[in-house]
Amino acid sequence: MASRIEWHKVKPATVRDELIELVIALALIAVGWLSLPTLLLAVLAELLVTVALSWYFYPQRGLRRHLADIAKMFGLLCFLAIFILASYAGAGGFANGPWPDARSLLGVVLLVAVRGVLLLREARASSDPRLYWARRALMRGGALIVGSFLAAFTCFLPGVLLAQALALVWPSRAADLAIASVYLITLGVLACIISTMSEQEIAGISGNPYID
């Protein structure tokens, strides 16, 4: 990807998908069916499923190294989540306790599992399974990782300030709506930037997405 971001190359489909995800997530938060901690769990689960299923496309890497990838991804996301949750706490979150309910956890697991299985089936049915997997799964995984890293900073000041403003009109959902919106917008911007990558760049990544 070029050092200068070519915004005119952002794919409209990516913008559409990110906006839809943002609207749906905020709507679920508004009605109390989703919270910021549950959203982070969904991102963590999606990344772990993506890394785990990647073993199908890169079996030469070996099971042990794939298990190590899963462990490293889990540790990295948990570390980044600490900073995002700290911003959430500073914005007045955790009013109902630190843990999401069992029903929401089950919903996260089911949704992420279904998405992973569907992507795997679509990739296997495509003419170039690795290229499809790289474009649809690995690129999104990269956006989630880098976006979560940046969100550790963006959620701290803008998120807390937004929560303070929302608390004036909607105190019970202010922290979740504010931090989640900043987090999702950060992820969406990264996804749009990644969508400007050329097919040649994605093809190169699909050949070997691992740097170690």
Phi and psi in degrees as GROMACS dihedral restraints (atoms count N, CA, C in turn):
[ dihedral_restraints ]
;  ai    aj    ak    al  type     phi  dphi    fc
    3     4     5     6     1   -64.9    20    10
    4     5     6     7     1   154.6    20    10
    6     7     8     9     1   -65.6    20    10
    7     8     9    10     1   -30.8    20    10
    9    10    11    12     1   -97.1    20    10
   10    11    12    13     1   128.2    20    10
   12    13    14    15     1   -73.9    20    10
   13    14    15    16     1   124.2    20    10
   15    16    17    18     1   -95.7    20    10
   16    17    18    19     1    88.3    20    10
   18    19    20    21     1   -62.0    20    10
   19    20    21    22     1   -26.5    20    10
   21    22    23    24     1   -68.9    20    10
   22    23    24    25     1   -13.0    20    10
   24    25    26    27     1   -93.2    20    10
   25    26    27    28     1     0.6    20    10
   27    28    29    30     1   -62.3    20    10
   28    29    30    31     1   130.9    20    10
   30    31    32    33     1   -75.5    20    10
   31    32    33    34     1   127.6    20    10
   33    34    35    36     1   -56.4    20    10
   34    35    36    37     1   -34.2    20    10
   36    37    38    39     1   -63.1    20    10
   37    38    39    40     1   -36.0    20    10
   39    40    41    42     1   -66.6    20    10
   40    41    42    43     1   -44.9    20    10
   42    43    44    45     1   -59.3    20    10
   43    44    45    46     1   -44.5    20    10
   45    46    47    48     1   -61.1    20    10
   46    47    48    49     1   -47.8    20    10
   48    49    50    51     1   -62.8    20    10
   49    50    51    52     1   -41.7    20    10
   51    52    53    54     1   -68.0    20    10
   52    53    54    55     1   -37.6    20    10
   54    55    56    57     1   -67.4    20    10
   55    56    57    58     1   -40.0    20    10
   57    58    59    60     1   -62.9    20    10
   58    59    60    61     1   -44.4    20    10
   60    61    62    63     1   -62.2    20    10
   61    62    63    64     1   -41.4    20    10
   63    64    65    66     1   -62.3    20    10
   64    65    66    67     1   -47.0    20    10
   66    67    68    69     1   -64.5    20    10
   67    68    69    70     1   -44.8    20    10
   69    70    71    72     1   -64.3    20    10
   70    71    72    73     1   -45.2    20    10
   72    73    74    75     1   -62.1    20    10
   73    74    75    76     1   -45.0    20    10
   75    76    77    78     1   -67.9    20    10
   76    77    78    79     1   -33.4    20    10
   78    79    80    81     1   -65.6    20    10
   79    80    81    82     1   -41.7    20    10
   81    82    83    84     1   -65.6    20    10
   82    83    84    85     1   -37.0    20    10
   84    85    86    87     1   -66.6    20    10
   85    86    87    88     1   -41.1    20    10
   87    88    89    90     1   -61.6    20    10
   88    89    90    91     1   -35.8    20    10
   90    91    92    93     1   -91.8    20    10
   91    92    93    94     1     2.0    20    10
   93    94    95    96     1    85.5    20    10
   94    95    96    97     1    14.0    20    10
   96    97    98    99     1   -94.1    20    10
   97    98    99   100     1    -3.7    20    10
   99   100   101   102     1  -148.5    20    10
  100   101   102   103     1   148.8    20    10
  102   103   104   105     1  -133.5    20    10
  103   104   105   106     1   168.7    20    10
  105   106   107   108     1   -61.2    20    10
  106   107   108   109     1   -44.8    20    10
  108   109   110   111     1   -59.7    20    10
  109   110   111   112     1   -38.8    20    10
  111   112   113   114     1   -67.1    20    10
  112   113   114   115     1   -37.3    20    10
  114   115   116   117     1   -62.2    20    10
  115   116   117   118     1   -42.4    20    10
  117   118   119   120     1   -64.3    20    10
  118   119   120   121     1   -37.9    20    10
  120   121   122   123     1   -64.0    20    10
  121   122   123   124     1   -37.4    20    10
  123   124   125   126     1   -64.7    20    10
  124   125   126   127     1   -41.9    20    10
  126   127   128   129     1   -63.9    20    10
  127   128   129   130     1   -44.1    20    10
  129   130   131   132     1   -60.6    20    10
  130   131   132   133     1   -46.3    20    10
  132   133   134   135     1   -63.0    20    10
  133   134   135   136     1   -41.1    20    10
  135   136   137   138     1   -64.0    20    10
  136   137   138   139     1   -41.9    20    10
  138   139   140   141     1   -65.5    20    10
  139   140   141   142     1   -42.1    20    10
  141   142   143   144     1   -64.5    20    10
  142   143   144   145     1   -40.0    20    10
  144   145   146   147     1   -65.0    20    10
  145   146   147   148     1   -41.4    20    10
  147   148   149   150     1   -61.6    20    10
  148   149   150   151     1   -45.6    20    10
  150   151   152   153     1   -65.0    20    10
  151   152   153   154     1   -42.0    20    10
  153   154   155   156     1   -64.0    20    10
  154   155   156   157     1   -44.6    20    10
  156   157   158   159     1   -72.0    20    10
  157   158   159   160     1   -20.3    20    10
  159   160   161   162     1   -63.9    20    10
  160   161   162   163     1   -20.3    20    10
  162   163   164   165     1   -59.7    20    10
  163   164   165   166     1   -30.1    20    10
  165   166   167   168     1   -63.2    20    10
  166   167   168   169     1   -35.8    20    10
  168   169   170   171     1   -91.1    20    10
  169   170   171   172     1   -18.4    20    10
  171   172   173   174     1  -131.4    20    10
  172   173   174   175     1    60.3    20    10
  174   175   176   177     1   -65.5    20    10
  175   176   177   178     1   -22.9    20    10
  177   178   179   180     1   -65.3    20    10
  178   179   180   181     1   -17.6    20    10
  180   181   182   183     1   -70.6    20    10
  181   182   183   184     1   -26.7    20    10
  183   184   185   186     1    92.1    20    10
  184   185   186   187     1   148.0    20    10
  186   187   188   189     1   -64.4    20    10
  187   188   189   190     1   -39.6    20    10
  189   190   191   192     1   -61.9    20    10
  190   191   192   193     1   -42.0    20    10
  192   193   194   195     1   -71.7    20    10
  193   194   195   196     1   -33.1    20    10
  195   196   197   198     1   -67.0    20    10
  196   197   198   199     1   -40.0    20    10
  198   199   200   201     1   -64.0    20    10
  199   200   201   202     1   -36.8    20    10
  201   202   203   204     1   -65.5    20    10
  202   203   204   205     1   -37.2    20    10
  204   205   206   207     1   -61.3    20    10
  205   206   207   208     1   -43.2    20    10
  207   208   209   210     1   -63.1    20    10
  208   209   210   211     1   -43.2    20    10
  210   211   212   213     1   -64.0    20    10
  211   212   213   214     1   -42.9    20    10
  213   214   215   216     1   -65.4    20    10
  214   215   216   217     1   -41.0    20    10
  216   217   218   219     1   -64.2    20    10
  217   218   219   220     1   -41.5    20    10
  219   220   221   222     1   -61.9    20    10
  220   221   222   223     1   -45.7    20    10
  222   223   224   225     1   -64.4    20    10
  223   224   225   226     1   -42.3    20    10
  225   226   227   228     1   -63.1    20    10
  226   227   228   229     1   -47.6    20    10
  228   229   230   231     1   -67.9    20    10
  229   230   231   232     1   -36.7    20    10
  231   232   233   234     1   -63.7    20    10
  232   233   234   235     1   -39.1    20    10
  234   235   236   237     1   -63.6    20    10
  235   236   237   238     1   -45.8    20    10
  237   238   239   240     1   -67.0    20    10
  238   239   240   241     1   -35.0    20    10
  240   241   242   243     1   -63.4    20    10
  241   242   243   244     1   -29.0    20    10
  243   244   245   246     1   -58.6    20    10
  244   245   246   247     1   -43.2    20    10
  246   247   248   249     1   -71.6    20    10
  247   248   249   250     1   -39.2    20    10
  249   250   251   252     1   -66.9    20    10
  250   251   252   253     1   -41.2    20    10
  252   253   254   255     1   -68.8    20    10
  253   254   255   256     1   -29.1    20    10
  255   256   257   258     1   -65.1    20    10
  256   257   258   259     1   -41.0    20    10
  258   259   260   261     1   -63.8    20    10
  259   260   261   262     1   -39.5    20    10
  261   262   263   264     1   -61.8    20    10
  262   263   264   265     1   -43.6    20    10
  264   265   266   267     1   -65.0    20    10
  265   266   267   268     1   -40.3    20    10
  267   268   269   270     1   -66.1    20    10
  268   269   270   271     1   -24.0    20    10
  270   271   272   273     1   -86.7    20    10
  271   272   273   274     1     1.6    20    10
  273   274   275   276     1    98.6    20    10
  274   275   276   277     1    16.3    20    10
  276   277   278   279     1   -75.0    20    10
  277   278   279   280     1   179.4    20    10
  279   280   281   282     1    65.7    20    10
  280   281   282   283     1    25.7    20    10
  282   283   284   285     1   -64.4    20    10
  283   284   285   286     1   -29.1    20    10
  285   286   287   288     1  -103.4    20    10
  286   287   288   289     1    21.5    20    10
  288   289   290   291     1   101.3    20    10
  289   290   291   292     1   165.5    20    10
  291   292   293   294     1   -83.1    20    10
  292   293   294   295     1   -12.5    20    10
  294   295   296   297     1  -112.8    20    10
  295   296   297   298     1   136.1    20    10
  297   298   299   300     1   -72.0    20    10
  298   299   300   301     1   159.1    20    10
  300   301   302   303     1   -76.4    20    10
  301   302   303   304     1   162.3    20    10
  303   304   305   306     1   -63.5    20    10
  304   305   306   307     1   -33.6    20    10
  306   307   308   309     1   -65.1    20    10
  307   308   309   310     1   -43.0    20    10
  309   310   311   312     1   -67.7    20    10
  310   311   312   313     1   -34.9    20    10
  312   313   314   315     1   -64.8    20    10
  313   314   315   316     1   -42.3    20    10
  315   316   317   318     1   -63.2    20    10
  316   317   318   319     1   -40.5    20    10
  318   319   320   321     1   -61.7    20    10
  319   320   321   322     1   -41.5    20    10
  321   322   323   324     1   -61.6    20    10
  322   323   324   325     1   -47.3    20    10
  324   325   326   327     1   -60.6    20    10
  325   326   327   328     1   -45.2    20    10
  327   328   329   330     1   -65.7    20    10
  328   329   330   331     1   -45.5    20    10
  330   331   332   333     1   -64.0    20    10
  331   332   333   334     1   -43.9    20    10
  333   334   335   336     1   -67.5    20    10
  334   335   336   337     1   -39.6    20    10
  336   337   338   339     1   -64.0    20    10
  337   338   339   340     1   -43.9    20    10
  339   340   341   342     1   -63.1    20    10
  340   341   342   343     1   -43.2    20    10
  342   343   344   345     1   -62.9    20    10
  343   344   345   346     1   -42.8    20    10
  345   346   347   348     1   -63.7    20    10
  346   347   348   349     1   -43.4    20    10
  348   349   350   351     1   -65.1    20    10
  349   350   351   352     1   -41.8    20    10
  351   352   353   354     1   -64.1    20    10
  352   353   354   355     1   -42.4    20    10
  354   355   356   357     1   -63.1    20    10
  355   356   357   358     1   -39.8    20    10
  357   358   359   360     1   -63.5    20    10
  358   359   360   361     1   -43.8    20    10
  360   361   362   363     1   -63.9    20    10
  361   362   363   364     1   -43.4    20    10
  363   364   365   366     1   -64.3    20    10
  364   365   366   367     1   -40.4    20    10
  366   367   368   369     1   -64.9    20    10
  367   368   369   370     1   -43.3    20    10
  369   370   371   372     1   -63.9    20    10
  370   371   372   373     1   -30.9    20    10
  372   373   374   375     1   -84.3    20    10
  373   374   375   376     1   -10.4    20    10
  375   376   377   378     1   -79.9    20    10
  376   377   378   379     1   165.2    20    10
  378   379   380   381     1   -71.1    20    10
  379   380   381   382     1   -27.1    20    10
  381   382   383   384     1  -132.6    20    10
  382   383   384   385     1    87.1    20    10
  384   385   386   387     1   -56.3    20    10
  385   386   387   388     1   -41.8    20    10
  387   388   389   390     1   -64.8    20    10
  388   389   390   391     1   -41.7    20    10
  390   391   392   393     1   -64.7    20    10
  391   392   393   394     1   -42.9    20    10
  393   394   395   396     1   -62.5    20    10
  394   395   396   397     1   -44.7    20    10
  396   397   398   399     1   -63.8    20    10
  397   398   399   400     1   -40.1    20    10
  399   400   401   402     1   -64.2    20    10
  400   401   402   403     1   -43.8    20    10
  402   403   404   405     1   -69.6    20    10
  403   404   405   406     1   -42.1    20    10
  405   406   407   408     1   -92.4    20    10
  406   407   408   409     1   -36.9    20    10
  408   409   410   411     1  -103.8    20    10
  409   410   411   412     1   -51.6    20    10
  411   412   413   414     1   -68.4    20    10
  412   413   414   415     1   -38.0    20    10
  414   415   416   417     1   -65.2    20    10
  415   416   417   418     1   -40.1    20    10
  417   418   419   420     1   -67.1    20    10
  418   419   420   421     1   -39.6    20    10
  420   421   422   423     1   -60.1    20    10
  421   422   423   424     1   -40.5    20    10
  423   424   425   426     1   -63.2    20    10
  424   425   426   427     1   -40.2    20    10
  426   427   428   429     1   -64.4    20    10
  427   428   429   430     1   -38.3    20    10
  429   430   431   432     1   -66.8    20    10
  430   431   432   433     1   -39.6    20    10
  432   433   434   435     1   -69.3    20    10
  433   434   435   436     1   -55.3    20    10
  435   436   437   438     1   -65.6    20    10
  436   437   438   439     1   -38.7    20    10
  438   439   440   441     1   -63.7    20    10
  439   440   441   442     1   -37.9    20    10
  441   442   443   444     1   -66.7    20    10
  442   443   444   445     1   -36.3    20    10
  444   445   446   447     1   -63.2    20    10
  445   446   447   448     1   -46.9    20    10
  447   448   449   450     1   -67.5    20    10
  448   449   450   451     1   -33.6    20    10
  450   451   452   453     1   -66.5    20    10
  451   452   453   454     1   -24.0    20    10
  453   454   455   456     1   -60.2    20    10
  454   455   456   457     1   -23.6    20    10
  456   457   458   459     1   -97.9    20    10
  457   458   459   460     1   -44.8    20    10
  459   460   461   462     1   -67.6    20    10
  460   461   462   463     1   -31.4    20    10
  462   463   464   465     1   -73.3    20    10
  463   464   465   466     1   -21.5    20    10
  465   466   467   468     1   -67.5    20    10
  466   467   468   469     1   -54.6    20    10
  468   469   470   471     1   -96.6    20    10
  469   470   471   472     1   -57.5    20    10
  471   472   473   474     1   -59.5    20    10
  472   473   474   475     1   -40.1    20    10
  474   475   476   477     1   -64.8    20    10
  475   476   477   478     1   -45.1    20    10
  477   478   479   480     1   -66.6    20    10
  478   479   480   481     1   -41.3    20    10
  480   481   482   483     1   -63.9    20    10
  481   482   483   484     1   -40.5    20    10
  483   484   485   486     1   -64.7    20    10
  484   485   486   487     1   -38.8    20    10
  486   487   488   489     1   -63.4    20    10
  487   488   489   490     1   -39.9    20    10
  489   490   491   492     1   -63.6    20    10
  490   491   492   493     1   -36.4    20    10
  492   493   494   495     1   -70.4    20    10
  493   494   495   496     1   -43.7    20    10
  495   496   497   498     1   -67.8    20    10
  496   497   498   499     1   -28.1    20    10
  498   499   500   501     1   -62.4    20    10
  499   500   501   502     1   -21.4    20    10
  501   502   503   504     1   -70.6    20    10
  502   503   504   505     1   -26.6    20    10
  504   505   506   507     1  -117.0    20    10
  505   506   507   508     1   -22.6    20    10
  507   508   509   510     1  -148.3    20    10
  508   509   510   511     1    69.5    20    10
  510   511   512   513     1   -62.5    20    10
  511   512   513   514     1   -31.3    20    10
  513   514   515   516     1   -71.7    20    10
  514   515   516   517     1   -25.6    20    10
  516   517   518   519     1  -118.1    20    10
  517   518   519   520     1     4.4    20    10
  519   520   521   522     1   -59.1    20    10
  520   521   522   523     1   -49.0    20    10
  522   523   524   525     1   -62.8    20    10
  523   524   525   526     1   -45.5    20    10
  525   526   527   528     1   -64.9    20    10
  526   527   528   529     1   -46.3    20    10
  528   529   530   531     1   -64.8    20    10
  529   530   531   532     1   -42.4    20    10
  531   532   533   534     1   -69.1    20    10
  532   533   534   535     1   -54.3    20    10
  534   535   536   537     1   -67.1    20    10
  535   536   537   538     1   -40.5    20    10
  537   538   539   540     1   -64.9    20    10
  538   539   540   541     1   -40.4    20    10
  540   541   542   543     1   -65.4    20    10
  541   542   543   544     1   -43.5    20    10
  543   544   545   546     1   -64.0    20    10
  544   545   546   547     1   -41.9    20    10
  546   547   548   549     1   -62.4    20    10
  547   548   549   550     1   -47.9    20    10
  549   550   551   552     1   -68.9    20    10
  550   551   552   553     1   -36.5    20    10
  552   553   554   555     1   -64.7    20    10
  553   554   555   556     1   -40.0    20    10
  555   556   557   558     1   -61.3    20    10
  556   557   558   559     1   -45.6    20    10
  558   559   560   561     1   -62.4    20    10
  559   560   561   562     1   -40.9    20    10
  561   562   563   564     1   -64.4    20    10
  562   563   564   565     1   -41.3    20    10
  564   565   566   567     1   -62.4    20    10
  565   566   567   568     1   -42.6    20    10
  567   568   569   570     1   -63.3    20    10
  568   569   570   571     1   -40.5    20    10
  570   571   572   573     1   -62.7    20    10
  571   572   573   574     1   -38.9    20    10
  573   574   575   576     1   -66.5    20    10
  574   575   576   577     1   -40.5    20    10
  576   577   578   579     1   -63.0    20    10
  577   578   579   580     1   -44.3    20    10
  579   580   581   582     1   -65.2    20    10
  580   581   582   583     1   -29.8    20    10
  582   583   584   585     1   -67.1    20    10
  583   584   585   586     1   -14.0    20    10
  585   586   587   588     1   -80.6    20    10
  586   587   588   589     1    -6.0    20    10
  588   589   590   591     1   -64.6    20    10
  589   590   591   592     1   143.8    20    10
  591   592   593   594     1   -76.7    20    10
  592   593   594   595     1   163.9    20    10
  594   595   596   597     1   -63.7    20    10
  595   596   597   598     1   -32.5    20    10
  597   598   599   600     1   -65.5    20    10
  598   599   600   601     1   -41.0    20    10
  600   601   602   603     1   -64.9    20    10
  601   602   603   604     1   -42.7    20    10
  603   604   605   606     1   -66.5    20    10
  604   605   606   607     1   -38.5    20    10
  606   607   608   609     1   -62.4    20    10
  607   608   609   610     1   -39.4    20    10
  609   610   611   612     1   -63.4    20    10
  610   611   612   613     1   -41.5    20    10
  612   613   614   615     1   -65.3    20    10
  613   614   615   616     1   -39.5    20    10
  615   616   617   618     1   -63.4    20    10
  616   617   618   619     1   -27.6    20    10
  618   619   620   621     1   -67.1    20    10
  619   620   621   622     1   -39.5    20    10
  621   622   623   624     1  -159.7    20    10
  622   623   624   625     1    95.1    20    10
  624   625   626   627     1   -81.8    20    10
  625   626   627   628     1    -0.2    20    10
  627   628   629   630     1   -98.7    20    10
  628   629   630   631     1   137.8    20    10
  630   631   632   633     1   -99.5    20    10
  631   632   633   634     1    -9.0    20    10
